[in-house]
Amino acid sequence: MSPALMRVLRVVVLLSAVRGAPLATVTLPPVILEPVPLEPVPVPSEPVRVDSGADQNISIPINTEQQQQQQQQQVSLDVDVMLTGELNPNHYPARRAAQVVLHHLNTRYGSPYWWGALRQVHKATAEALGDSGRKYSLEVTLQDQISGTKETCTAEVVFPGGPAGGPPQVTTSYEGKSEINTQAQEEALYNQYNTSQNLLSGHNLPDSYGHVAPGMEPFWHLGGVASSFVMLKESSENTLYNMAQVVSVTQLATENNQLRFNYDVLLHEMVSQEIIHWKLLASWSPQEGVKASQMELLPKCHHCEPPQEH
């Protein structure tokens, strides 16, 4: 083809393109799309956090039952953490356990001339024992309310766990009344009331003014010691007991060389602020110490109030 003819053809092609006339028709073969298998998307075990663009995220729960189980486990763990480790010695958990130590020592060493009181908690720790309960380790100072002497000791208190429960178990380094000797006083009191023809009786120890007649003080102390048998038995991590008053005391006939007394006492449960009425059969001798052989919870006394402090 000559160069001139080539130039003519180029002009024709350009003019056709400008005017929009089609130069040729191209037919494309049909495209067949094959399906592509999709892999399963893993479902997360934790809630998905979706950023909403604001200051907070939207939480979409994935497994509600699993979350509830985790929350229950966390609540149980939080309780254990709260009640384990070092405790504030001035707070209730430590003082409740220390009060149990006091009741234990009163049942072992108490007499008409030795009646312990809790004066200070120096150290306290708590340890979870699983189903077996909880153990408290303590360092405390006790004071004899009669002589005023003080002694410091260490102790462990275990509150049993499980539905059966039971009274707390106590071990202590306390070795007894080392600084005082009340044997002569105890022998004299025992001989006086063992041979007396007139059996003792009294009521309202102390009275509404906080007064106790001097001759009745040993039997007020004896009632406090006997009450510790009840308070030790009834104590738990949720209670704090003190004896409020001896409502009445009546001497019974001596048996097996033991002076015996019927006591009606009011116990003050500090947490619930309840006044609880108990009847006790207490026995005592210098050789055998104090025992509470019978303990009976009496109907609630709606008019009973502890004596006011002065």
DRENMAR-725823 format. One line per field, with one value per residue (C-alpha): residue number from 1; residue in three letters; x negated, y, z. Coordinates in steps of 0.1 Angstrom, whole numbers, plus 5000, padded with zeros to 4 digits. Example, Ala and Ser with C-alpha at 12.3 -4.5 7.8 and 13.67 -1.06 7.14 Angstrom:
BEGIN
nr: (1;2) $
rest: (ala;ser) $
east: (4877;4863) $
north: (4955;4989) $
up: (5078;5071) $
END
This chain:
BEGIN
nr: (1;2;3;4;5;6;7;8;9;10;11;12;13;14;15;16;17;18;19;20;21;22;23;24;25;26;27;28;29;30;31;32;33;34;35;36;37;38;39;40;41;42;43;44;45;46;47;48;49;50;51;52;53;54;55;56;57;58;59;60;61;62;63;64;65;66;67;68;69;70;71;72;73;74;75;76;77;78;79;80;81;82;83;84;85;86;87;88;89;90;91;92;93;94;95;96;97;98;99;100;101;102;103;104;105;106;107;108;109;110;111;112;113;114;115;116;117;118;119;120;121;122;123;124;125;126;127;128;129;130;131;132;133;134;135;136;137;138;139;140;141;142;143;144;145;146;147;148;149;150;151;152;153;154;155;156;157;158;159;160;161;162;163;164;165;166;167;168;169;170;171;172;173;174;175;176;177;178;179;180;181;182;183;184;185;186;187;188;189;190;191;192;193;194;195;196;197;198;199;200;201;202;203;204;205;206;207;208;209;210;211;212;213;214;215;216;217;218;219;220;221;222;223;224;225;226;227;228;229;230;231;232;233;234;235;236;237;238;239;240;241;242;243;244;245;246;247;248;249;250;251;252;253;254;255;256;257;258;259;260;261;262;263;264;265;266;267;268;269;270;271;272;273;274;275;276;277;278;279;280;281;282;283;284;285;286;287;288;289;290;291;292;293;294;295;296;297;298;299;300;301;302;303;304;305;306;307;308;309;310) $
rest: (met;ser;pro;ala;leu;met;arg;val;leu;arg;val;val;val;leu;leu;ser;ala;val;arg;gly;ala;pro;leu;ala;thr;val;thr;leu;pro;pro;val;ile;leu;glu;pro;val;pro;leu;glu;pro;val;pro;val;pro;ser;glu;pro;val;arg;val;asp;ser;gly;ala;asp;gln;asn;ile;ser;ile;pro;ile;asn;thr;glu;gln;gln;gln;gln;gln;gln;gln;gln;gln;val;ser;leu;asp;val;asp;val;met;leu;thr;gly;glu;leu;asn;pro;asn;his;tyr;pro;ala;arg;arg;ala;ala;gln;val;val;leu;his;his;leu;asn;thr;arg;tyr;gly;ser;pro;tyr;trp;trp;gly;ala;leu;arg;gln;val;his;lys;ala;thr;ala;glu;ala;leu;gly;asp;ser;gly;arg;lys;tyr;ser;leu;glu;val;thr;leu;gln;asp;gln;ile;ser;gly;thr;lys;glu;thr;cys;thr;ala;glu;val;val;phe;pro;gly;gly;pro;ala;gly;gly;pro;pro;gln;val;thr;thr;ser;tyr;glu;gly;lys;ser;glu;ile;asn;thr;gln;ala;gln;glu;glu;ala;leu;tyr;asn;gln;tyr;asn;thr;ser;gln;asn;leu;leu;ser;gly;his;asn;leu;pro;asp;ser;tyr;gly;his;val;ala;pro;gly;met;glu;pro;phe;trp;his;leu;gly;gly;val;ala;ser;ser;phe;val;met;leu;lys;glu;ser;ser;glu;asn;thr;leu;tyr;asn;met;ala;gln;val;val;ser;val;thr;gln;leu;ala;thr;glu;asn;asn;gln;leu;arg;phe;asn;tyr;asp;val;leu;leu;his;glu;met;val;ser;gln;glu;ile;ile;his;trp;lys;leu;leu;ala;ser;trp;ser;pro;gln;glu;gly;val;lys;ala;ser;gln;met;glu;leu;leu;pro;lys;cys;his;his;cys;glu;pro;pro;gln;glu;his) $
east: (5000;4987;4979;5006;5033;5021;5025;5061;5071;5057;5078;5110;5104;5099;5130;5151;5138;5147;5182;5189;5193;5184;5153;5160;5180;5162;5181;5166;5172;5194;5177;5188;5182;5173;5185;5157;5160;5160;5140;5160;5153;5142;5166;5147;5151;5150;5174;5166;5158;5171;5157;5187;5165;5176;5160;5175;5175;5205;5202;5219;5221;5213;5218;5242;5240;5203;5202;5225;5203;5173;5191;5201;5165;5153;5178;5166;5130;5137;5152;5121;5098;5118;5117;5081;5047;5039;5068;5073;5071;5097;5123;5151;5137;5106;5124;5151;5124;5106;5138;5141;5106;5118;5148;5126;5101;5130;5143;5109;5095;5125;5136;5155;5121;5109;5131;5113;5120;5106;5084;5066;5060;5025;5023;5049;5048;5074;5069;5096;5096;5119;5148;5132;5140;5117;5088;5079;5044;5043;5022;5043;5041;5065;5072;5086;5116;5111;5074;5067;5037;5030;5014;5007;5010;5013;5042;5058;5096;5111;5147;5159;5174;5201;5238;5230;5210;5204;5187;5153;5121;5095;5059;5038;5004;5020;5008;5031;5031;4994;4993;5021;5030;5067;5066;5070;5100;5116;5112;5128;5158;5163;5162;5186;5213;5208;5216;5242;5277;5292;5289;5278;5301;5298;5311;5302;5264;5257;5288;5301;5275;5246;5242;5234;5233;5198;5211;5227;5197;5182;5215;5218;5183;5193;5223;5201;5178;5207;5222;5189;5199;5230;5213;5185;5210;5231;5203;5197;5179;5211;5216;5201;5214;5211;5229;5252;5267;5274;5311;5312;5290;5302;5280;5290;5280;5243;5236;5203;5185;5197;5215;5245;5264;5293;5286;5308;5287;5291;5266;5260;5253;5236;5240;5278;5282;5304;5308;5310;5322;5306;5310;5278;5271;5235;5213;5180;5154;5117;5105;5128;5133;5165;5188;5221;5239;5273;5280;5315;5325;5356;5383;5375;5378;5394;5391;5356;5329;5292;5282;5270;5233;5223) $
north: (5000;5034;5060;5083;5057;5051;5087;5087;5057;5074;5105;5084;5065;5097;5113;5082;5083;5119;5115;5084;5059;5024;5010;4974;4951;4929;4899;4886;4850;4846;4846;4817;4824;4794;4795;4800;4780;4802;4792;4793;4824;4815;4828;4845;4832;4867;4896;4915;4951;4974;5009;5032;5062;5077;5075;5042;5007;4986;4951;4922;4891;4859;4832;4844;4811;4811;4847;4840;4812;4834;4862;4838;4825;4861;4870;4839;4849;4885;4873;4852;4881;4904;4881;4868;4882;4909;4925;4958;4948;4975;4963;4938;4907;4907;4917;4890;4863;4878;4878;4840;4836;4854;4831;4801;4812;4821;4785;4771;4795;4815;4815;4838;4856;4856;4869;4880;4909;4917;4948;4950;4932;4937;4916;4896;4876;4854;4824;4806;4768;4759;4737;4735;4771;4800;4804;4836;4841;4867;4884;4898;4914;4902;4918;4902;4924;4918;4923;4944;4923;4920;4893;4890;4858;4844;4823;4806;4805;4782;4788;4755;4757;4737;4733;4715;4743;4740;4760;4776;4757;4777;4771;4796;4801;4814;4793;4805;4831;4834;4867;4862;4835;4833;4799;4812;4834;4806;4781;4806;4813;4776;4767;4795;4785;4748;4747;4775;4765;4794;4790;4821;4840;4874;4893;4922;4920;4948;4969;4997;5020;4996;4987;4952;4946;4936;4903;4894;4903;4867;4854;4881;4870;4834;4842;4859;4830;4805;4827;4823;4786;4797;4825;4803;4777;4803;4824;4826;4850;4871;4875;4895;4885;4900;4893;4922;4912;4884;4886;4861;4835;4808;4783;4747;4718;4708;4676;4658;4685;4711;4743;4745;4776;4783;4815;4835;4858;4884;4883;4912;4903;4935;4930;4925;4945;4917;4910;4872;4854;4822;4798;4780;4754;4762;4743;4753;4742;4754;4720;4715;4750;4763;4741;4748;4715;4728;4757;4767;4795;4812;4830;4865;4890;4921;4943;4932;4959;4958;4981;5015;5023;5050) $
up: (5000;4990;5016;5002;5006;5042;5050;5036;5057;5089;5083;5078;5110;5130;5115;5124;5160;5164;5151;5173;5145;5155;5139;5148;5170;5194;5209;5242;5253;5284;5318;5342;5379;5401;5437;5462;5495;5527;5558;5591;5612;5647;5675;5703;5738;5752;5746;5714;5720;5692;5690;5686;5680;5714;5747;5756;5740;5732;5747;5729;5752;5734;5762;5789;5810;5810;5820;5850;5862;5859;5879;5906;5909;5911;5939;5959;5953;5963;5996;6003;5995;6018;6048;6044;6050;6076;6094;6111;6148;6157;6133;6140;6122;6144;6176;6171;6169;6199;6219;6212;6227;6258;6263;6258;6285;6309;6306;6314;6340;6353;6389;6413;6416;6380;6352;6320;6297;6263;6264;6231;6198;6187;6155;6135;6103;6086;6064;6043;6048;6020;6032;6066;6075;6083;6107;6126;6141;6169;6195;6223;6257;6284;6317;6349;6358;6395;6401;6370;6360;6322;6301;6264;6245;6210;6198;6168;6163;6136;6127;6111;6076;6059;6068;6100;6114;6152;6179;6171;6180;6200;6208;6228;6243;6276;6305;6333;6360;6364;6384;6408;6433;6443;6460;6496;6486;6467;6495;6520;6497;6491;6527;6537;6512;6514;6551;6552;6562;6542;6505;6486;6462;6445;6415;6391;6392;6385;6391;6369;6384;6377;6414;6428;6466;6477;6491;6457;6435;6435;6422;6396;6384;6385;6364;6339;6336;6333;6306;6286;6281;6262;6243;6232;6219;6201;6186;6149;6125;6126;6164;6193;6227;6262;6293;6302;6335;6360;6363;6392;6409;6433;6452;6450;6473;6469;6449;6445;6465;6439;6448;6423;6411;6389;6368;6346;6325;6298;6270;6247;6210;6198;6160;6161;6193;6206;6244;6247;6279;6290;6320;6332;6358;6369;6394;6410;6434;6438;6426;6396;6385;6368;6347;6330;6327;6315;6291;6281;6258;6273;6253;6242;6269;6254;6285;6294;6291;6301;6329;6319;6321;6346) $
END
